[in-house]
Amino acid sequence: MINFELMNKQLRALAEADASWLPVFANASALLWDCFPSINWAGFYIVNQGSLLLGPFQGKVACIRIPIGKGVCGTAVLEDATQRIDNVHLFPGHIACDSASNSELVIPIHHDGKVVALLDMDSPIYNRFSENDQKELESFVRALEEITEFSPISF
């Protein structure tokens, strides 16, 4: 069983060293990967120039850009709403970055009132993500929104 309270505490502790979005998202994806059984992808997409750009993740190679409004991730941005999909093969316009994925949970991440990124989790198991998983991961995302500094990275 997943200890969501401990997972949220660990997330906050990881952000204490540096709250910039890149290390926070990188460590958050690793934390989710370690805590969640039966997933094959956990990570983030960043809203960038009218599409979603691949961010930090754990799992197999992923789609680099996803158009807003396309697939589960693009729909989550367009509708600004969580998408919990029990069978991705029945989702109109599903983008199969990994053909082994059968269910998906996508949660928008906000900053200054707009969607700036997404948490995306995939599983090879149909119906993997429960209503409770959704509720707890939405709480995880709210914590991310509170602790993360969304300033641009300078090179």
Summary of the structure (lengths in Angstrom):
residues: 155
radius of gyration: 14.3
end to end distance: 41.4
largest distance: 42.1
contacts: 478
relative contact order: 0.19
helix: 37%
strand: 28%
